[in-house]
């Protein structure tokens, strides 16, 4: 579970560390890639270059606190899955115990019924024998090893001894079943207590996680559009500090790839460091990004498959153009700095422009906190993951400036 202290630190940081965020959009064209939708406002321009940003002041959290809180939310979500499974298992065990108790009670009831029936027979037989003490030929035939019985008393004792043996056996069985039932009832009570504990823990964790998600959503309202707040050198230094292996087409270096993000981002007025953070999530830090598809474009169940971009620049450009289409409700092909990506929208420029202009999710995600849940990705934690990487960059840059 997340410590309350961290939430407090995050709240204080989010309201005290205030920085300028830009919140603008610009015209662009349409495309039909592999993603989905939400809502959000934006501004526009009519020239070929994006409009200047209309800056708004938004509180930012401490980068380290955001990253830590986002990580804890992710851990809490995993724990909630485990707790739900444990609650289900406890419920199944309770059901099984209830069935065992019912079966044991039925056997116990049947045993006691048979035992009482036999006792009634013993009493009736004893009375009968005493009444016919002089006529042993009428004795009941199930008395074994009885010889030379001449008196009703001896005959009755023999009958009683035989039937009492059966009653004693039934009594032992009854005691065992009774003890078994009590053991099962104790186990059920213990299991019920465990289920209650798990459900209480799950409810508490769900409430805490919902609160944390709200904090992250408020802090994560960072516009997709805007000017860079980091430099290419800072982003490159952050990546290289992680000492991860990467594979890029054409042997391009990370530094050169970062510069492409900043160049293409500036052209469309899309925040480049956040687009780069998105690619970190989508490619696993470029572990094998030879297709230059840095944003998982075309990766969906109903899609034909992820396209391969001819060069890293084409891959970055397609990603940046698509991000702008998500963020800017007035984006049009005529307002892009470059024609719509042929890899995404096709080689026919007229068709490509129509596809870009009619994009179904146009303007649905002006800020990063609404990414995911169908916007770009189905993962409900998608925005948190991207923003966590971004804030790691910010934190690194602050500590190494």
Beta strands, then each sheet from edge to edge (+ up, - down):
strand 1: 18-22
strand 2: 55-59
sheet 1: 1+ 2-
end
